Amino acid sequence: MESHAEKLYTPVALATADGIRVIATPGAKAVERSNADVIIQGLEARGIQYIFLVPGKLVYPLIKSIEHSGITGIVGAHETACGFMADGYARASRKFGVCLGISGPGTMNFLPAMAAAQADKIPVLYLAGGIATYHEAQGAFQDGSNSGIDELTIVKPLLSAAIEVKNNLTLQHELRRSLSCLNTQRKGRAYLSVPVDMQKKAVAGNHAADPQRTPQCREAAIDQQGLDQVLDDYLLRGLKVACLVGNRMNNPQDAELLLRLAEKYRLPVATTLSGKGAFPEGHELALGLYGFAGHTRAVETINGDDVDVLLVLGCDLSQRDSLNWNPRLHGTKTLVVIDEDFDKVSSHYQPDMQIFSSLTGGVQHLLDAVGDDDAHLAAIKALRDGWLDQVRQLPLEQQQPDLQARQAAGEANMYPGDVIKRIRSRMDEDTNVVVDSGAHRIFMAHHWLASGRGDYHTSSSLAPMGWAICAGIGIKLAAPHRDCVVVTGDGCMLMHGIEIQTAARYQVKMTFVVMNNSAHGAMHIDTLQNRGVSADYTALPSHDWKSFANSLGVASAKAATLEELDEALAAAAEYEGPFLIEVIVGNHVAPNRYYAESIVEYEQRIKGL
């Protein structure tokens, strides 16, 4: 689609200087721009391709500006879902996501998405249109200003910036202030509310004819002295060094650097659930998953006594990341934490060395500091290889005695792990997989082998149900060259399943896999083992998700066997649009033994036992 500017005249590049890209046409007649135009053109100049929105009269001017820009507006069914889509777009694009809705009820619907993005530190701009300034303080309909529900006060704790523009002269300054925190280094979130009359106004002052300037933000400072100390004291000594990697390394660029780092220094790598996707789990140096849904090799190695140094990269060491703050994670090891997050990390553990540094720049420095043919490095690698041979003797996955027992008792429904492995075998290596909350999250984390290309996405901190259904749409639009499969459950579908119609409306080619166990699985499994609450609260009606999808224009299939699943996956691959596969699975015990044991251990520790 042509941009608004392209329809008026043909732009030419006047200059490209450090930090600024300037597009203008000498002598062209200035065309009056509205404040809405300034906002949308500013987003377009920063590479935003999609805005996820629910329309309303209070955002008409902004929508009209979108129509005359190179940005595509994606209309969702609910503002929360639009926020989740923007979250997914940010993760896959390495930009920031943008969603749009009306002030008041729309902003309140953004709240769950704001909270999820805040918890996972995902950069998102929440753009809202408010009531006209001349309607304030009179009991206006849907008044979100401080004369109404005072929404800025409500949303501010979840954001880096919460701004309501009331002065035409300051709009461009406030826009810059909103956007300044929206990058992968600062990981901020901003809310910008613009009253509808302000959206319509012409740009104030002499800015109407200004060329569009786009700042090229580069925030990649590294602590070279600290990183050199890591090399001298740990990596280049005859020590057994293992890596634990979190979500801030889980992107294609950093994942590639991490693989090179591990191979260069012969470092075994484990990831947390939020970092799953940052390292190829089929690699000889892969320990697999540590923490929630952890793999045997990762847990036994990191909690064991053989590791001398644990190098933690981009990880918060939160409850699920650390197996309930397991003391053996640190133990007698030297704990070295490298992170770029401005917030305090490792709040439970006291690292022996903590470095604040760009992860991308920091890993690149560790790679460049020593030549590949360095004789001392070769000797260090040979020493570590002997240890790694022992580490590789540990199995990756946990054994599943429950599976054999249930099959012997006549379990008719498929084991989720078998389903997951079959789907993995049919997907390309670089497929983006987006995983929701529930029992299927545990099965996916344990049984899906990530390819280490920043390919595994989940909301791991707040983990709202139904997030993946929406975020998957944003992820596919941000990375159209990759296949995308969303793995969700019937409980999640009850919350945000309606958004598959958004994928159908825009013919987004992706696959939704619904693990249907007729239950809130994570709780129902407890119920079946006489733990937790009664089945009245954990069982769900057996809905027909295949028919539901068809009613919304989404092609679908149902699979109760692996053979039927093969047929459904083949149909999904051929179909040019969204495809939903309902998979009938049983309520098997999830492979989360280490985490369950860590809960008991933690309770004993706090009781002083």
Secondary structure, DSSP 4 states (H G I P E B T S, - for coil): ---HHHHH---EEEEEETTEEEEE-TTPPP---BHHHHHHHHHHHTT--EEEE---GGGHHHHHHHHTSSPEEEE-S-HHHHHHHHHHHHHHHSS-EEEEEETTHHHHHHHHHHHHHHHHT--EEEEEEEPPGGGTTS--TT--STTTT-HHHHHGGG-SEEEE---GGGHHHHHHHHHTT-STTT--EEEEEEEHHHHHSBPPTT-TTPPEEEE--------HHHHHHHIIIIITTT--EEEEE-GGG-SHHHHHHHHHHHHHHT--EEE-TTTTTSS-TTSTTEEEE-STT--HHHHHHHTSS--SEEEEES----TTTTTTT-GGGTTTSEEEEEE--SS---SSS--SEEEE--HHHHHHHHHHSS-TT-HHHHHHHHHHHHHHHHHTTS-SSPP-HHHHHHHHTT--SBPHHHHHHHHHHHS-TT-EEEE-SSHHHHHHHHH----SSS-EEE--SS--TTHHHHHHHHHHHH-TTS-EEEEEEHHHHHHHGGGHHHHHHTT---EEEEEE-SB-HHHHHHHHTT-SS-TTTTB-----HHHHHHHTT-EEEEESSHHHHHHHHHHHHH-SS-EEEEEEB--PPPS-HHHHHHHHHHHHHHTT-
